[in-house]
Amino acid sequence: MTPAPGAGRHGDRQRTFPPLPSARGRRLFAESWWGNAWVEALEGPKRSTTGRLARGRTYARWGNVGEIKVTAGRATARVQGSQPSPYRASMDIPEFTAAQWDVLLDLIAAKAGHIAALLDRDMPTALADDAAQAGIRLLPRPRDLTPRCSCPDWGDPCKHAAALYYQVARILDHDPFVLLLLRGRGESELMAELHRRNAAHAAAAAPPARPGVPARDVFAAARAGLPPLPAPPPDVEHPGPVAPLTADVDPAPGLDPAALEFLAADTARRAARLLRQALQDGTIDPQPVAPLTLSVDDDLVRLAAAGPPTAIFQRLSWNSHRTPAALARSARAWQYGGAAALKVMDQQWDPDPNYLSAAREDIKQAWDGERAPGVRIARNWLTVLGHDAQLRLGADGYLWYPYRKKHGTWWPDGFPHRDVTAVLSDLIAPEAE
């Protein structure tokens, strides 16, 4: 994402970001630590959302937020709602005072890791905790954000301003420096001040001058007798190809080369995902590796979800005692959530009735000003009236799984989410369009 440079007396205190594409089908709304931290700060410590926030997140996920202009203390955009003309929404966030900036910049300059990262255009995640210990809150609380919108809804925030809030999280995925701009400082002036403070700290900490030694002599002495550095880890975005198992002689009895190639490819995919997780320093993988201990039946479904050749899929169907259609349905569930999603497809249970009533009320609030879809609740299944759509509550009592009816059968239709209104909005959106 390349922002348009700002202009005017504030220089880089104004940046404009083009509309972001739709994010439907993604399990996580934001991708980076900073983006997800913004969402968590916005939704509050209870990690739950109001109806308007949920509706706003859906608008953002659908791509209803237009060009976003970010200036010191404010972000503005036009947001398309249910009316033909978009509304103009904005959010204000308190700028840091000069004294707060002085504390924050001194903190950064005093830590070599922070200043090195920032000078390399990277925002270290530890900066948020270190700043908080110094009394500076980088990420705002919900009460710190002041929404404004041209719509008639007096909600705080309305769903259009909420959509802008969530879309800022996706901007932070690409450029967390936008958070510092919202707090009052542009990137260029911030970097210039950090260079100045870094030089001052270095000069103050420097020992008395002594005759120096050429750097190449020191480096040569240190490298003497050491082996060469190892090559960097390979790119693990995708596993490498599996060599075809061909031979001039017939395979041993009972050995199926095609099945062995498929198992080798599946092992390579799982290994690549494990390595990627290890190198990503704790970030969440939307497709986590299956646990090492699985039942035979679950592992057959997992293999079917990996896209085997037709002949192997038929063998998996036979061994799992499922028809090909039933195995395909189970494999779809596995792709959206592993063994937990498979259990949701096969089992019903009785949740707390008060929780289900609260979910029904959340749906009514999320469609504030619009007609909310009717729902029928049967145990942990919530069926949407007038739509081939259904939500199923997982056995953890926390995640809602979307389902859609196809040819008379309910099929898994997306990743689960804790917010019933967000799952429902995404599920019935294609029909509304």
Contacts in CASP RR format, 6 or more apart in sequence:
PFRMAT RR
TARGET T0000
AUTHOR 0000-0000-0000
METHOD contacts of the structure
MODEL  1
MTPAPGAGRHGDRQRTFPPLPSARGRRLFAESWWGNAWVEALEGPKRSTT
GRLARGRTYARWGNVGEIKVTAGRATARVQGSQPSPYRASMDIPEFTAAQ
WDVLLDLIAAKAGHIAALLDRDMPTALADDAAQAGIRLLPRPRDLTPRCS
CPDWGDPCKHAAALYYQVARILDHDPFVLLLLRGRGESELMAELHRRNAA
HAAAAAPPARPGVPARDVFAAARAGLPPLPAPPPDVEHPGPVAPLTADVD
PAPGLDPAALEFLAADTARRAARLLRQALQDGTIDPQPVAPLTLSVDDDL
VRLAAAGPPTAIFQRLSWNSHRTPAALARSARAWQYGGAAALKVMDQQWD
PDPNYLSAAREDIKQAWDGERAPGVRIARNWLTVLGHDAQLRLGADGYLW
YPYRKKHGTWWPDGFPHRDVTAVLSDLIAPEAE
1 17 0 8 1.000
1 18 0 8 1.000
1 20 0 8 1.000
1 171 0 8 1.000
1 174 0 8 1.000
1 175 0 8 1.000
3 15 0 8 1.000
3 16 0 8 1.000
3 17 0 8 1.000
3 175 0 8 1.000
4 15 0 8 1.000
4 16 0 8 1.000
4 17 0 8 1.000
5 12 0 8 1.000
5 15 0 8 1.000
6 12 0 8 1.000
6 13 0 8 1.000
6 14 0 8 1.000
6 15 0 8 1.000
6 16 0 8 1.000
7 14 0 8 1.000
8 14 0 8 1.000
10 71 0 8 1.000
10 72 0 8 1.000
11 186 0 8 1.000
11 188 0 8 1.000
12 181 0 8 1.000
12 186 0 8 1.000
12 187 0 8 1.000
12 188 0 8 1.000
12 189 0 8 1.000
13 71 0 8 1.000
13 72 0 8 1.000
13 181 0 8 1.000
13 184 0 8 1.000
13 185 0 8 1.000
13 186 0 8 1.000
13 189 0 8 1.000
14 69 0 8 1.000
14 70 0 8 1.000
14 71 0 8 1.000
15 69 0 8 1.000
15 70 0 8 1.000
15 71 0 8 1.000
15 178 0 8 1.000
15 181 0 8 1.000
16 67 0 8 1.000
16 68 0 8 1.000
16 69 0 8 1.000
16 70 0 8 1.000
17 67 0 8 1.000
17 68 0 8 1.000
17 69 0 8 1.000
17 70 0 8 1.000
17 171 0 8 1.000
18 67 0 8 1.000
19 63 0 8 1.000
19 65 0 8 1.000
19 66 0 8 1.000
19 67 0 8 1.000
19 68 0 8 1.000
20 63 0 8 1.000
20 65 0 8 1.000
20 167 0 8 1.000
20 170 0 8 1.000
20 171 0 8 1.000
21 63 0 8 1.000
22 61 0 8 1.000
22 62 0 8 1.000
22 63 0 8 1.000
23 29 0 8 1.000
23 60 0 8 1.000
23 61 0 8 1.000
23 63 0 8 1.000
23 170 0 8 1.000
24 61 0 8 1.000
24 62 0 8 1.000
24 426 0 8 1.000
24 429 0 8 1.000
25 414 0 8 1.000
25 415 0 8 1.000
25 426 0 8 1.000
26 61 0 8 1.000
26 286 0 8 1.000
26 415 0 8 1.000
27 286 0 8 1.000
27 415 0 8 1.000
27 417 0 8 1.000
28 36 0 8 1.000
28 284 0 8 1.000
28 286 0 8 1.000
29 36 0 8 1.000
29 39 0 8 1.000
29 57 0 8 1.000
29 60 0 8 1.000
29 61 0 8 1.000
29 166 0 8 1.000
29 169 0 8 1.000
29 170 0 8 1.000
30 36 0 8 1.000
30 38 0 8 1.000
30 39 0 8 1.000
30 169 0 8 1.000
30 170 0 8 1.000
30 172 0 8 1.000
30 173 0 8 1.000
31 170 0 8 1.000
31 173 0 8 1.000
32 172 0 8 1.000
32 173 0 8 1.000
32 176 0 8 1.000
32 283 0 8 1.000
33 125 0 8 1.000
33 283 0 8 1.000
34 123 0 8 1.000
34 125 0 8 1.000
34 172 0 8 1.000
34 173 0 8 1.000
34 176 0 8 1.000
34 179 0 8 1.000
35 169 0 8 1.000
35 170 0 8 1.000
35 172 0 8 1.000
35 173 0 8 1.000
35 176 0 8 1.000
36 169 0 8 1.000
37 125 0 8 1.000
37 128 0 8 1.000
37 139 0 8 1.000
38 139 0 8 1.000
38 168 0 8 1.000
38 169 0 8 1.000
38 172 0 8 1.000
38 179 0 8 1.000
39 166 0 8 1.000
39 169 0 8 1.000
40 47 0 8 1.000
41 139 0 8 1.000
41 140 0 8 1.000
41 141 0 8 1.000
41 142 0 8 1.000
42 53 0 8 1.000
42 140 0 8 1.000
42 142 0 8 1.000
42 145 0 8 1.000
42 165 0 8 1.000
42 166 0 8 1.000
42 169 0 8 1.000
43 49 0 8 1.000
43 53 0 8 1.000
43 142 0 8 1.000
44 141 0 8 1.000
44 142 0 8 1.000
47 418 0 8 1.000
48 418 0 8 1.000
48 419 0 8 1.000
49 57 0 8 1.000
49 419 0 8 1.000
49 421 0 8 1.000
49 422 0 8 1.000
50 365 0 8 1.000
51 159 0 8 1.000
51 362 0 8 1.000
51 365 0 8 1.000
51 366 0 8 1.000
51 368 0 8 1.000
51 421 0 8 1.000
52 153 0 8 1.000
52 155 0 8 1.000
52 157 0 8 1.000
52 158 0 8 1.000
52 159 0 8 1.000
52 162 0 8 1.000
52 365 0 8 1.000
52 366 0 8 1.000
52 368 0 8 1.000
53 157 0 8 1.000
53 159 0 8 1.000
53 162 0 8 1.000
53 165 0 8 1.000
54 362 0 8 1.000
54 366 0 8 1.000
54 419 0 8 1.000
54 421 0 8 1.000
54 422 0 8 1.000
54 425 0 8 1.000
55 159 0 8 1.000
55 162 0 8 1.000
55 366 0 8 1.000
55 367 0 8 1.000
55 368 0 8 1.000
55 421 0 8 1.000
55 425 0 8 1.000
56 159 0 8 1.000
56 160 0 8 1.000
56 162 0 8 1.000
56 163 0 8 1.000
56 165 0 8 1.000
56 166 0 8 1.000
57 162 0 8 1.000
57 163 0 8 1.000
57 166 0 8 1.000
57 419 0 8 1.000
57 422 0 8 1.000
58 421 0 8 1.000
58 422 0 8 1.000
58 425 0 8 1.000
58 426 0 8 1.000
58 429 0 8 1.000
59 65 0 8 1.000
59 79 0 8 1.000
59 80 0 8 1.000
59 81 0 8 1.000
59 159 0 8 1.000
59 160 0 8 1.000
59 162 0 8 1.000
59 163 0 8 1.000
60 163 0 8 1.000
60 164 0 8 1.000
60 166 0 8 1.000
60 167 0 8 1.000
60 170 0 8 1.000
61 166 0 8 1.000
61 422 0 8 1.000
61 426 0 8 1.000
62 429 0 8 1.000
64 79 0 8 1.000
64 80 0 8 1.000
64 81 0 8 1.000
64 86 0 8 1.000
64 163 0 8 1.000
65 77 0 8 1.000
65 78 0 8 1.000
65 79 0 8 1.000
65 80 0 8 1.000
65 163 0 8 1.000
65 164 0 8 1.000
65 167 0 8 1.000
66 77 0 8 1.000
66 78 0 8 1.000
66 79 0 8 1.000
66 80 0 8 1.000
66 86 0 8 1.000
67 77 0 8 1.000
67 78 0 8 1.000
68 75 0 8 1.000
68 76 0 8 1.000
68 77 0 8 1.000
68 164 0 8 1.000
68 167 0 8 1.000
68 168 0 8 1.000
68 171 0 8 1.000
69 75 0 8 1.000
69 76 0 8 1.000
69 77 0 8 1.000
70 168 0 8 1.000
70 171 0 8 1.000
70 178 0 8 1.000
70 181 0 8 1.000
70 182 0 8 1.000
71 181 0 8 1.000
72 95 0 8 1.000
72 181 0 8 1.000
72 182 0 8 1.000
72 183 0 8 1.000
72 184 0 8 1.000
72 185 0 8 1.000
72 186 0 8 1.000
73 92 0 8 1.000
73 93 0 8 1.000
73 94 0 8 1.000
73 95 0 8 1.000
73 181 0 8 1.000
73 182 0 8 1.000
73 183 0 8 1.000
73 184 0 8 1.000
74 90 0 8 1.000
74 91 0 8 1.000
74 92 0 8 1.000
74 93 0 8 1.000
74 182 0 8 1.000
75 90 0 8 1.000
75 91 0 8 1.000
75 93 0 8 1.000
75 164 0 8 1.000
75 168 0 8 1.000
75 182 0 8 1.000
76 88 0 8 1.000
76 89 0 8 1.000
76 90 0 8 1.000
76 164 0 8 1.000
77 88 0 8 1.000
77 89 0 8 1.000
77 90 0 8 1.000
77 164 0 8 1.000
77 167 0 8 1.000
78 86 0 8 1.000
78 87 0 8 1.000
78 88 0 8 1.000
78 89 0 8 1.000
79 86 0 8 1.000
79 87 0 8 1.000
79 88 0 8 1.000
79 89 0 8 1.000
79 149 0 8 1.000
79 160 0 8 1.000
79 161 0 8 1.000
79 163 0 8 1.000
79 164 0 8 1.000
80 86 0 8 1.000
81 87 0 8 1.000
81 159 0 8 1.000
81 160 0 8 1.000
82 370 0 8 1.000
87 149 0 8 1.000
87 150 0 8 1.000
87 151 0 8 1.000
87 160 0 8 1.000
88 149 0 8 1.000
88 150 0 8 1.000
89 147 0 8 1.000
89 148 0 8 1.000
89 149 0 8 1.000
89 150 0 8 1.000
89 151 0 8 1.000
89 158 0 8 1.000
89 160 0 8 1.000
89 161 0 8 1.000
89 163 0 8 1.000
89 164 0 8 1.000
90 147 0 8 1.000
90 148 0 8 1.000
90 149 0 8 1.000
90 161 0 8 1.000
90 164 0 8 1.000
91 145 0 8 1.000
91 146 0 8 1.000
91 147 0 8 1.000
91 148 0 8 1.000
91 157 0 8 1.000
91 161 0 8 1.000
91 164 0 8 1.000
91 165 0 8 1.000
91 168 0 8 1.000
92 145 0 8 1.000
92 146 0 8 1.000
92 148 0 8 1.000
93 140 0 8 1.000
93 144 0 8 1.000
93 145 0 8 1.000
93 146 0 8 1.000
93 182 0 8 1.000
93 183 0 8 1.000
94 140 0 8 1.000
94 144 0 8 1.000
94 183 0 8 1.000
95 182 0 8 1.000
95 183 0 8 1.000
95 184 0 8 1.000
96 104 0 8 1.000
96 136 0 8 1.000
96 183 0 8 1.000
96 184 0 8 1.000
96 185 0 8 1.000
100 136 0 8 1.000
101 184 0 8 1.000
101 185 0 8 1.000
103 134 0 8 1.000
103 135 0 8 1.000
103 136 0 8 1.000
104 131 0 8 1.000
104 134 0 8 1.000
104 136 0 8 1.000
105 190 0 8 1.000
105 193 0 8 1.000
105 194 0 8 1.000
105 197 0 8 1.000
106 197 0 8 1.000
107 114 0 8 1.000
107 130 0 8 1.000
107 131 0 8 1.000
107 134 0 8 1.000
107 136 0 8 1.000
108 114 0 8 1.000
108 115 0 8 1.000
108 118 0 8 1.000
108 127 0 8 1.000
108 194 0 8 1.000
108 197 0 8 1.000
109 115 0 8 1.000
109 194 0 8 1.000
109 197 0 8 1.000
109 198 0 8 1.000
109 200 0 8 1.000
109 201 0 8 1.000
110 201 0 8 1.000
111 130 0 8 1.000
113 124 0 8 1.000
114 124 0 8 1.000
114 126 0 8 1.000
114 127 0 8 1.000
114 130 0 8 1.000
115 194 0 8 1.000
115 198 0 8 1.000
117 123 0 8 1.000
117 124 0 8 1.000
118 124 0 8 1.000
118 190 0 8 1.000
118 191 0 8 1.000
118 194 0 8 1.000
119 191 0 8 1.000
119 194 0 8 1.000
119 195 0 8 1.000
119 198 0 8 1.000
121 177 0 8 1.000
123 176 0 8 1.000
123 177 0 8 1.000
123 179 0 8 1.000
127 138 0 8 1.000
128 138 0 8 1.000
128 139 0 8 1.000
131 137 0 8 1.000
131 138 0 8 1.000
132 138 0 8 1.000
137 144 0 8 1.000
138 179 0 8 1.000
138 180 0 8 1.000
138 183 0 8 1.000
139 179 0 8 1.000
145 157 0 8 1.000
145 165 0 8 1.000
147 156 0 8 1.000
147 157 0 8 1.000
147 158 0 8 1.000
147 161 0 8 1.000
147 162 0 8 1.000
147 165 0 8 1.000
148 161 0 8 1.000
149 157 0 8 1.000
149 158 0 8 1.000
149 160 0 8 1.000
149 161 0 8 1.000
151 158 0 8 1.000
151 160 0 8 1.000
153 159 0 8 1.000
153 160 0 8 1.000
153 368 0 8 1.000
153 369 0 8 1.000
157 165 0 8 1.000
159 368 0 8 1.000
168 178 0 8 1.000
171 178 0 8 1.000
172 178 0 8 1.000
172 179 0 8 1.000
177 186 0 8 1.000
177 187 0 8 1.000
177 190 0 8 1.000
180 186 0 8 1.000
180 187 0 8 1.000
180 190 0 8 1.000
181 187 0 8 1.000
233 275 0 8 1.000
233 279 0 8 1.000
236 272 0 8 1.000
236 275 0 8 1.000
236 276 0 8 1.000
236 279 0 8 1.000
237 276 0 8 1.000
238 272 0 8 1.000
239 265 0 8 1.000
239 268 0 8 1.000
239 269 0 8 1.000
239 271 0 8 1.000
239 272 0 8 1.000
240 268 0 8 1.000
240 272 0 8 1.000
242 261 0 8 1.000
242 264 0 8 1.000
242 265 0 8 1.000
242 268 0 8 1.000
244 261 0 8 1.000
245 257 0 8 1.000
245 260 0 8 1.000
245 261 0 8 1.000
246 257 0 8 1.000
251 257 0 8 1.000
258 309 0 8 1.000
258 311 0 8 1.000
258 312 0 8 1.000
259 312 0 8 1.000
259 315 0 8 1.000
262 303 0 8 1.000
262 306 0 8 1.000
262 308 0 8 1.000
262 309 0 8 1.000
262 312 0 8 1.000
265 306 0 8 1.000
266 303 0 8 1.000
266 306 0 8 1.000
269 306 0 8 1.000
270 289 0 8 1.000
270 290 0 8 1.000
273 285 0 8 1.000
273 287 0 8 1.000
273 288 0 8 1.000
273 289 0 8 1.000
274 289 0 8 1.000
276 285 0 8 1.000
277 283 0 8 1.000
277 285 0 8 1.000
277 288 0 8 1.000
277 289 0 8 1.000
286 415 0 8 1.000
287 335 0 8 1.000
290 299 0 8 1.000
290 302 0 8 1.000
290 338 0 8 1.000
290 339 0 8 1.000
291 339 0 8 1.000
294 302 0 8 1.000
294 339 0 8 1.000
297 320 0 8 1.000
298 339 0 8 1.000
298 342 0 8 1.000
300 316 0 8 1.000
300 319 0 8 1.000
300 320 0 8 1.000
301 320 0 8 1.000
301 327 0 8 1.000
301 330 0 8 1.000
301 331 0 8 1.000
301 333 0 8 1.000
301 334 0 8 1.000
301 342 0 8 1.000
302 334 0 8 1.000
302 338 0 8 1.000
303 312 0 8 1.000
303 316 0 8 1.000
304 313 0 8 1.000
304 316 0 8 1.000
304 317 0 8 1.000
304 320 0 8 1.000
304 327 0 8 1.000
304 328 0 8 1.000
304 330 0 8 1.000
304 331 0 8 1.000
304 334 0 8 1.000
305 331 0 8 1.000
305 332 0 8 1.000
305 334 0 8 1.000
305 335 0 8 1.000
307 313 0 8 1.000
307 331 0 8 1.000
308 316 0 8 1.000
313 324 0 8 1.000
313 327 0 8 1.000
314 324 0 8 1.000
316 327 0 8 1.000
317 323 0 8 1.000
317 324 0 8 1.000
317 326 0 8 1.000
317 327 0 8 1.000
320 327 0 8 1.000
320 330 0 8 1.000
322 330 0 8 1.000
325 409 0 8 1.000
329 345 0 8 1.000
329 409 0 8 1.000
329 411 0 8 1.000
329 412 0 8 1.000
330 342 0 8 1.000
330 345 0 8 1.000
332 411 0 8 1.000
332 412 0 8 1.000
333 341 0 8 1.000
333 342 0 8 1.000
333 344 0 8 1.000
333 345 0 8 1.000
333 412 0 8 1.000
334 341 0 8 1.000
334 342 0 8 1.000
335 412 0 8 1.000
336 401 0 8 1.000
336 412 0 8 1.000
336 414 0 8 1.000
336 415 0 8 1.000
336 416 0 8 1.000
337 415 0 8 1.000
337 416 0 8 1.000
340 394 0 8 1.000
340 395 0 8 1.000
340 396 0 8 1.000
340 399 0 8 1.000
341 401 0 8 1.000
341 412 0 8 1.000
341 416 0 8 1.000
343 394 0 8 1.000
343 395 0 8 1.000
344 392 0 8 1.000
344 393 0 8 1.000
344 394 0 8 1.000
344 395 0 8 1.000
344 401 0 8 1.000
345 392 0 8 1.000
345 412 0 8 1.000
347 395 0 8 1.000
348 378 0 8 1.000
348 379 0 8 1.000
348 380 0 8 1.000
348 381 0 8 1.000
349 379 0 8 1.000
349 380 0 8 1.000
349 395 0 8 1.000
350 379 0 8 1.000
350 380 0 8 1.000
351 379 0 8 1.000
351 380 0 8 1.000
351 393 0 8 1.000
351 397 0 8 1.000
355 397 0 8 1.000
356 377 0 8 1.000
356 382 0 8 1.000
359 382 0 8 1.000
359 420 0 8 1.000
360 375 0 8 1.000
360 377 0 8 1.000
362 419 0 8 1.000
362 420 0 8 1.000
362 421 0 8 1.000
363 372 0 8 1.000
363 373 0 8 1.000
363 374 0 8 1.000
363 375 0 8 1.000
363 420 0 8 1.000
363 421 0 8 1.000
363 424 0 8 1.000
364 372 0 8 1.000
365 421 0 8 1.000
366 372 0 8 1.000
366 421 0 8 1.000
366 424 0 8 1.000
366 425 0 8 1.000
367 373 0 8 1.000
373 384 0 8 1.000
373 385 0 8 1.000
373 386 0 8 1.000
373 387 0 8 1.000
373 424 0 8 1.000
373 428 0 8 1.000
374 384 0 8 1.000
374 385 0 8 1.000
374 386 0 8 1.000
375 382 0 8 1.000
375 383 0 8 1.000
375 384 0 8 1.000
375 385 0 8 1.000
376 382 0 8 1.000
376 383 0 8 1.000
376 385 0 8 1.000
377 383 0 8 1.000
380 392 0 8 1.000
380 393 0 8 1.000
380 394 0 8 1.000
381 390 0 8 1.000
381 391 0 8 1.000
381 392 0 8 1.000
381 393 0 8 1.000
382 390 0 8 1.000
382 391 0 8 1.000
382 392 0 8 1.000
382 393 0 8 1.000
382 400 0 8 1.000
382 420 0 8 1.000
383 389 0 8 1.000
383 390 0 8 1.000
384 390 0 8 1.000
384 391 0 8 1.000
384 424 0 8 1.000
384 427 0 8 1.000
384 428 0 8 1.000
387 427 0 8 1.000
387 428 0 8 1.000
387 431 0 8 1.000
388 404 0 8 1.000
388 405 0 8 1.000
388 406 0 8 1.000
389 402 0 8 1.000
389 403 0 8 1.000
389 404 0 8 1.000
389 405 0 8 1.000
389 413 0 8 1.000
389 424 0 8 1.000
389 427 0 8 1.000
389 428 0 8 1.000
389 431 0 8 1.000
390 402 0 8 1.000
390 403 0 8 1.000
390 404 0 8 1.000
390 405 0 8 1.000
390 410 0 8 1.000
391 400 0 8 1.000
391 401 0 8 1.000
391 402 0 8 1.000
391 403 0 8 1.000
391 420 0 8 1.000
391 423 0 8 1.000
391 424 0 8 1.000
391 427 0 8 1.000
392 400 0 8 1.000
392 401 0 8 1.000
392 403 0 8 1.000
393 399 0 8 1.000
393 400 0 8 1.000
393 401 0 8 1.000
394 400 0 8 1.000
394 401 0 8 1.000
394 416 0 8 1.000
398 418 0 8 1.000
399 416 0 8 1.000
399 417 0 8 1.000
399 418 0 8 1.000
400 416 0 8 1.000
400 417 0 8 1.000
400 418 0 8 1.000
400 419 0 8 1.000
400 420 0 8 1.000
400 423 0 8 1.000
401 412 0 8 1.000
401 414 0 8 1.000
401 416 0 8 1.000
401 423 0 8 1.000
402 412 0 8 1.000
402 413 0 8 1.000
402 414 0 8 1.000
402 416 0 8 1.000
402 423 0 8 1.000
402 424 0 8 1.000
402 426 0 8 1.000
402 427 0 8 1.000
403 410 0 8 1.000
403 411 0 8 1.000
403 412 0 8 1.000
403 413 0 8 1.000
404 410 0 8 1.000
404 411 0 8 1.000
404 413 0 8 1.000
404 427 0 8 1.000
405 411 0 8 1.000
413 427 0 8 1.000
414 426 0 8 1.000
416 423 0 8 1.000
417 423 0 8 1.000
END
